Amino acid sequence: MEQQFGKFKVEYGDDTDRLHISFDGIYLIVNKTSEGLILDVVDEKLGDVISSVSVDNEQLYPCRTYREEVENKILSIDSTQDVTIEFLDQALEDEVFQITAVESFFNDCSFDISTLIPLQGKVSGFQKEVRKLDRPYIFITNENYQLLMDGQHDYYLTSGGKVVTFGIASTAGFKGMHALCPLSENEANKILHKNNFQKAS
């Protein structure tokens, strides 16, 4: 199909992710992909692309991207959580970093340590172990910290697939003094391999 808007002719067909806009011997091809938009400016006579611009989804939808990434980070820790749009909008309005938003979420939403799956492995000394960690940290109560201390394991797998240890650490807002501390992807994969789990994503 095509429509005329003054000097501009707009053409589109069955492919709803592709649009042609032509004017004065030049036409613009707009392609919507899963990663964003690609805009090609083509000389109609030569049939050559004279300019091309790509715009990714993060540039197109910065607010949507922020909300999705914060929610995904929360669910990657605890897949049972219900992350409300109100929380995400407030974090966006407050302009807090994504890691801060995630830690704030768990400050207010107590983590259930009964969902943790014990893993084999022993922590190293503090100086070596702290280099393996990756924020966001997850606040836990003093009581839950003591339960983990009384247990037999140093590492656990969360319902969202994160490998965590635990220790004395503060989270955003400095709530409490104990937290679950996720391992970096590389270190997590070493623990998962020893326990015959799939690699962390």
N, C-alpha and C positions, 0 to 999 in steps of 0.2 A: 504494500500500500504506500501511497505517497500523499503528502499535503503541502500546499504552498502557503508560506507566510512572508508576503512581500517578496524580497529577492531570495529568500531562503526556501529551498525545497527539502522537505524531510521525508525520507524513505525508510520503511521498516517492513519486515516480513515475518515469517514463522519463527525466526530466531529472535526471541524477545530480549536477548542480551546483546544485540547488535543494532546500531542505528547509524544511518547515513544522513548527513546534512550537507547540501551542496549550494554554492553561490559563486558567481563570477569565475567559473572555470576551476574552482577549488572545491574539494569536498572533504568533510571531516568524518572520520569513521570512529564511532564510540563503541568500545567493547567492554562489557561488564564481565569480570572474571571473579573467581572465588577470592582473589587477593586484592581486588580493587578495580580501578578503571584504567584502560589504555586508550589514549586518544591519538590517532594518526591523521596528519594533515597531508592530503594527496593532491598533486597537480594532475588535473583531469586529462590534459592533453598528453603529458608524458607518462602518466600512470605510475609515477614515482612518489614515494613517501618523502616529503620535504621536511617534515618535523614530526617528532613523536614524543609524547609525554605519558608517564605512568603515575598514577596516584593510588597509593595503597589504602587499605581500609582504615588504618590508624589515622591517616590524614583526613579521610572522608568522614569518619565517625569517631572522633576522639572520645566523646562521652560514652558511646556504646562500647568501645574498646576497653576503656577504663573499667566500666562495670563488669564486663565479661571476664577480664583478667583477674579482678579482685575475687569475683565469685568462683572462678576456676581454681584459684590458689586456696581458697577456703575448702572447697570440695575435694581438692587433692590431698588435704589433710584429714578431713572428716566428711565422708560422702553422705552421711545421714543428716547433715545440717540443712536447714531451710533459710536461705539467704534472701531477705526481703528487699524489694526495690527501694523501700524507704531507707534502709541502711545504706545501700549503694549510693543513692542520691545524696544522702547527708555527707558521706565520705567525699563524694565528688564536689559538693558545695564547700566543704571545709578545706579542699585542695590538699588532702593528706597523701603521702606516698602510699603506693599499693601495699607495701609490707606493713606500714603503720596501720592501715585500714584492717588488714587481716589480723594483726595482733590485737587491735582494739575489739574486733568481733569476738575473739575467744576470751578476752578479758570479761566481756559481758555475758558470754554464753559458755557455761562451764563444760569443759571437755570430760567425756566419760571414759575413764581409763580402763573400764571393763571391756571395752571394744578392742583394746590393743592385743595384738598377736605376738607372743614372745619369740625372739630370734636368738640363735646361738651367736656367740662372739663376745669378746671382752674389750672394754674401753682401754685406751692407752693413758699415759699420764696427761695431766691437764693441758700443758703447753702443746702437746702433739694433738690431743683430741679436739681442742677448740678450733684448730685449723681445718678440721673436717666438717665443721658445722655450717649451716646455711639458714639464714632467717627466711621467713618469719618464725619466731618462737611462739609456743602455745602455753599460756598461763595454766598452771595447775595449783590446787590448794596445798597447803602444808600437809594435810592429812593424806592426800593422794601421793604426794612426794614420799612420805614416810612408808606408805604401802609399797611403792616401787623400790625403795631402799631395802625394805625387808624381803623383797622377792629375790629370785635367783638369776635374773637376766639384766643385761645392760642395754640391750637393743630391743626395739619393738617395731611392729608394722602397724600403721594406722589403717582404718577402713578405706581411706582414700589412696593408699599405696605409698605413703611416706615412711621411710625408715627413720626412727627417732631414738635418741637417748634422752636422759633427763639430768637436771642438775640445778645448781644455784644460778639463776639468771633472771633478769628483769625483762619485761615486755613493754610495749608502747604505753605510756602513762605511768610506768613504774609500779604497776599493780603487783603486789606480792613479791616473792623472792625466789620462786621455783617455777621451772618451765620444762616442757618437752622441747627438745632441740633437734630439728631435722638435720640429717647428714646431707652433704652435697651429693649430686647425682652420681658422681664417680665413686665416692666412698659408699654410698647406699648400694650400688650395684655389686660391690665387693661382698657386702654382707648378704645380699640376696642370693648371690651365687653360692656362697657357703651353705645357705639354707635351702637351696634348690628352688628358689622363687624366680619368676621372670624379672628382667631388668626394669628399673624404674624408668618412667617416661617423663 
